[in-house]
Amino acid sequence: MTHPTASPFADPAAVARYAEGPRRNVPGYDSLLPMVRILLAERVPAHGRVLVVGAGGGLELEDMARAHPGWRFDGVDPSQPMLDLAAQRLQSAGVSGDRVALHHGYVQGAPAGPFDGATCLLTFHFVPREQRVPMAVEIRRRLKPGAPLLVAHLSMADGAGPGGQGGAGERDLWLSRYAAFQVASGVPPEHAARARDKIAAELAVLTPQEDEAILREAGFTDVQMFYMGFAFRGWVASASS
């Protein structure tokens, strides 16, 4: 199995700025985190074990660890600097080191589990299309039957513009809205424009239908969308037996 593309967070400056990024780039990010842990808590027991794929930075780890003091976590990420940032964040938050194990690498190198639940937030859009099913399979293999997986990432329709009149395609429209949200969040317009162009040129952003099909092909059932924020979508799914 090939690995996903190299992490974009090897640049120390990008790592240092990471914590402010999701809130400026992802509509409803501060609501996404509690939604994720609420959905996990429906099936993860009070002393459950959660796999966090793309754990670098530690934002979701901190949020879940604070809200559920009995949960234990294994976080995996291909960027060591981002894992170091996660470790610093968790230490500052007072999260005990014996509750969180951080693993440098990809999900196929993560512990076998079995885990009571898993998350993969703002990560899949960095993974090439042909590697997404194998990656999702590796997550599912580590989950107990019926355990939840929560994912959220860039996912956009790819059709005609409003009314089917042509012009800028629907994807272009959503990318423009993404950039406009960044500007509204305080990002300089020229930086937002560069981010928009970089997404269009470099990321394999799939449609919501394709994203749902990948989860089903990987062995997940009961795939339900629970979140939409402009160009981002989120799903909850259950690991098949």
C-alpha positions in Angstrom: 0.0 0.0 0.0 1.3 3.4 -0.9 1.4 6.2 1.7 -0.7 9.3 1.4 1.1 12.4 0.1 3.6 14.0 2.4 2.2 16.2 5.2 2.0 19.9 4.3 3.0 20.6 7.9 6.7 20.1 7.7 7.3 23.9 7.6 8.0 25.1 11.1 6.1 28.4 10.4 3.1 26.4 9.2 3.2 24.3 12.4 3.4 27.4 14.6 0.4 28.9 12.9 -1.7 25.7 12.9 -3.9 26.3 15.9 -5.4 29.5 14.5 -6.0 27.9 11.0 -9.0 25.7 11.5 -11.1 28.4 13.1 -10.3 30.9 10.3 -10.6 28.3 7.5 -13.4 25.9 8.5 -16.9 27.4 9.0 -18.4 26.2 12.3 -15.1 24.6 13.6 -15.9 25.4 17.2 -19.2 23.6 16.9 -17.7 20.7 14.9 -15.6 19.5 17.8 -18.4 19.1 20.3 -20.6 17.5 17.6 -17.8 14.9 17.0 -17.5 14.0 20.6 -21.3 13.9 21.2 -21.6 11.4 18.3 -18.7 9.4 19.6 -20.1 9.3 23.1 -23.3 7.7 21.9 -21.3 4.4 21.5 -17.8 4.9 23.1 -18.0 3.8 26.7 -16.9 5.9 29.7 -13.5 4.2 29.6 -13.2 3.7 25.9 -10.3 3.9 23.5 -10.3 6.2 20.5 -8.1 6.3 17.4 -7.4 9.8 16.1 -6.0 9.8 12.5 -4.4 13.1 11.6 -3.8 13.9 15.2 -1.1 16.5 14.7 -1.7 19.8 16.4 -3.8 18.2 19.1 -6.9 20.4 18.8 -9.5 17.5 18.8 -7.4 15.4 21.2 -7.5 18.2 23.7 -11.2 18.8 23.2 -12.1 15.1 23.7 -9.7 14.5 26.5 -11.1 17.4 28.5 -14.7 16.4 28.0 -14.2 12.6 28.6 -11.6 12.1 31.3 -12.0 8.3 31.1 -11.2 8.0 27.4 -7.7 6.9 26.2 -6.4 7.9 22.8 -3.9 6.8 20.2 -3.1 9.6 17.7 -1.2 9.1 14.5 0.2 11.7 12.1 3.0 11.7 9.4 4.4 15.0 10.7 6.6 14.8 13.7 6.6 18.6 14.3 2.8 18.5 14.4 2.9 15.6 16.9 5.3 17.6 19.0 2.8 20.5 18.9 0.0 18.1 20.0 2.1 16.9 22.9 2.8 20.5 24.0 -0.9 21.3 23.8 -2.0 18.3 25.8 0.7 19.0 28.5 -0.5 22.6 28.8 -4.0 21.4 29.1 -3.1 19.1 31.9 -4.0 15.9 30.0 -2.1 13.0 31.6 0.6 11.5 29.4 -0.7 7.9 30.1 -4.0 8.7 28.4 -2.5 9.6 25.0 0.0 7.8 22.9 1.2 9.6 19.8 2.5 7.7 16.8 4.6 9.1 14.0 3.5 7.7 10.6 0.4 6.6 8.8 -2.7 4.7 10.0 -1.3 1.3 8.9 1.4 1.8 11.5 -1.1 2.6 14.3 -1.8 0.0 17.0 -4.2 -2.8 16.0 -6.8 -1.8 18.7 -9.5 -2.8 18.7 -10.8 0.8 19.3 -14.2 1.9 20.4 -14.3 4.8 18.0 -12.2 6.8 15.6 -11.9 10.3 14.1 -10.2 11.6 11.0 -10.8 15.4 10.8 -9.5 17.7 8.1 -7.2 15.0 6.8 -8.8 13.0 3.9 -8.6 15.9 1.5 -4.7 15.6 1.6 -5.0 11.9 0.6 -4.9 11.0 -3.2 -8.2 9.5 -4.4 -6.7 6.1 -5.1 -5.4 5.8 -1.5 -8.6 6.8 0.3 -10.3 3.4 0.3 -7.1 1.6 1.5 -6.7 4.2 4.2 -10.3 3.9 5.3 -10.0 0.1 5.3 -7.0 0.4 7.7 -9.1 2.5 10.1 -12.1 0.1 9.9 -9.8 -2.9 10.6 -8.8 -1.3 13.9 -12.4 -0.7 15.1 -14.7 -2.9 17.1 -17.8 -4.0 15.1 -20.4 -1.2 15.2 -17.8 1.4 16.4 -18.3 4.9 15.0 -15.9 6.7 12.7 -16.2 10.5 12.4 -14.7 12.2 9.4 -14.8 15.8 8.1 -12.9 17.4 5.2 -13.2 19.4 2.0 -16.0 17.8 -0.1 -17.7 19.7 -2.9 -20.2 19.1 -5.7 -18.8 19.4 -9.2 -21.6 20.6 -11.6 -23.1 23.5 -13.3 -23.6 26.8 -11.6 -26.9 28.0 -10.1 -29.8 27.3 -12.4 -27.5 25.2 -14.7 -26.7 28.3 -16.7 -23.0 27.5 -17.1 -20.3 30.1 -16.4 -18.3 29.3 -13.2 -19.0 25.7 -12.2 -20.5 24.8 -8.9 -17.1 23.8 -7.5 -15.6 27.2 -8.4 -18.5 28.8 -6.6 -17.9 26.9 -3.4 -14.2 27.6 -3.6 -15.0 31.3 -3.9 -17.2 31.1 -0.9 -14.5 29.3 1.0 -12.1 32.2 0.2 -14.7 34.7 1.2 -15.2 33.0 4.6 -11.4 33.2 5.1 -11.5 37.0 4.4 -14.4 37.4 6.7 -12.4 35.6 9.4 -9.5 38.1 9.0 -7.3 36.4 6.3 -5.9 39.0 3.9 -7.7 38.7 0.5 -4.5 37.8 -1.4 -3.7 35.0 1.0 -7.3 33.6 0.7 -7.0 33.8 -3.1 -3.7 31.8 -3.0 -5.3 29.2 -0.7 -8.2 28.8 -3.0 -6.0 28.3 -6.0 -3.8 25.9 -4.1 -6.8 23.7 -3.2 -8.0 23.7 -6.8 -4.6 22.8 -8.1 -3.2 20.4 -5.6 -5.9 18.6 -3.6 -8.1 15.7 -4.8 -11.3 17.1 -3.4 -14.1 14.6 -4.1 -17.9 15.1 -4.2 -20.0 14.2 -1.2 -21.4 11.2 -3.1 -17.8 9.9 -3.8 -16.8 10.4 -0.2 -19.8 8.4 1.0 -19.1 5.7 -1.5 -15.5 5.4 -0.3 -16.7 4.8 3.3 -19.1 2.1 2.2 -16.5 0.4 0.0 -14.1 0.4 3.0 -16.6 -1.6 5.1 -18.6 1.1 6.9 -22.3 1.1 7.1 -25.0 3.6 8.2 -23.1 6.5 6.6 -24.8 9.8 7.6 -23.8 13.4 7.0 -23.9 15.4 10.2 -22.1 18.6 9.3 -21.8 21.0 6.4 -19.8 24.2 6.4 -19.6 25.8 2.9 -16.9 23.6 1.2 -16.6 21.1 4.2 -18.7 18.1 5.0 -18.7 15.6 7.9 -20.0 12.1 8.2 -20.5 9.5 10.9 -20.4 5.9 10.0 -20.3 2.5 11.7 -17.6 -0.2 11.3 -19.1 -3.4 9.9 -18.4 -6.7 11.6 
